[in-house]
């Protein structure tokens, strides 16, 4: 079986659109914030589509999902990019595996 066809997920994923906020965890990756929408989610991670070129496999991120500007349900996760897919129209699919989560709701900053 081709390696690309092997299922590496630990938990089932579900097609679900949720707002998310993504920021680099490492200062060497610069400072930016991206607000987007998930394409699918699982207990162990998320997948979203972007036009940014900043992302690379192995990059560590701070991810809030679901994200709300009111901060009502925001939980932050430390994640690592496990896959970057080149898509049509200069878009990229980003797969993030959660490494850990904060035990409390982060500030609205």
C-alpha positions in Angstrom: 0.0 0.0 0.0 1.3 3.5 -0.9 2.4 5.5 2.2 0.1 8.4 1.2 -2.9 6.1 1.4 -2.2 4.9 5.0 -4.5 6.4 7.6 -2.5 8.2 10.3 -5.3 9.7 12.3 -5.8 8.6 15.9 -9.4 9.9 16.0 -12.2 10.1 13.5 -12.6 13.4 11.7 -15.9 15.2 11.0 -16.6 17.7 8.3 -17.4 20.8 10.3 -17.0 24.4 9.7 -15.9 26.2 12.9 -14.2 29.6 13.2 -10.6 29.4 14.2 -7.7 31.7 14.9 -4.1 30.6 14.1 -0.9 32.3 15.3 2.8 31.1 15.2 4.0 29.7 18.5 7.7 30.4 17.7 8.9 34.0 17.4 11.2 32.9 14.5 8.1 32.4 12.4 7.2 36.1 12.7 4.0 37.6 14.0 0.7 37.1 12.2 -2.8 36.1 13.0 -5.1 34.3 10.7 -8.9 34.0 11.2 -10.4 31.2 9.1 -12.8 28.3 9.1 -12.1 24.6 9.6 -13.0 22.2 6.8 -12.9 19.3 9.2 -12.1 18.6 12.9 -11.3 15.7 15.1 -10.5 15.3 18.8 -6.8 15.4 17.8 -6.6 18.3 15.3 -8.1 20.4 12.5 -7.8 21.0 8.8 -8.3 24.4 7.1 -7.6 26.1 3.8 -5.6 29.3 3.4 -3.9 31.5 0.8 -0.9 32.3 3.2 2.5 30.9 2.3 3.9 31.2 5.8 3.0 27.7 6.9 5.3 24.7 6.7 5.3 21.1 7.8 6.6 20.9 11.4 5.6 24.5 12.2 4.2 25.0 15.8 1.1 27.1 16.1 -1.3 28.4 18.7 -4.8 27.5 17.6 -8.1 28.7 19.0 -11.1 26.6 17.9 -14.0 27.3 18.1 -13.0 31.0 17.9 -15.3 33.8 18.9 -14.5 37.5 19.1 -16.4 37.6 22.4 -14.1 35.0 23.9 -17.1 33.0 25.2 -15.9 29.6 24.0 -12.3 30.1 23.1 -9.9 27.4 24.0 -6.3 27.5 22.8 -4.3 24.5 21.6 -0.7 24.1 20.9 -0.5 22.4 17.5 2.0 21.2 14.9 1.5 21.2 11.2 1.6 17.6 9.9 0.7 18.3 6.3 0.6 21.2 3.8 -1.3 20.5 0.6 -1.0 22.6 -2.5 -4.6 23.2 -3.8 -6.1 25.0 -6.8 -6.2 28.8 -7.0 -3.0 29.3 -5.0 -4.7 27.9 -1.9 -3.1 25.5 0.6 -4.7 22.9 2.9 -3.2 22.9 6.4 -3.5 19.9 8.7 -2.7 20.6 12.4 -2.3 18.0 15.1 -3.0 19.2 18.6 -0.1 18.6 21.0 -1.7 20.1 24.1 -4.4 22.4 25.2 -4.6 25.1 27.8 -6.7 24.3 30.8 -8.3 27.7 30.9 -9.7 30.1 28.5 -7.0 32.5 27.1 -7.4 36.2 27.1 -9.1 37.9 24.1 -5.8 39.4 22.8 
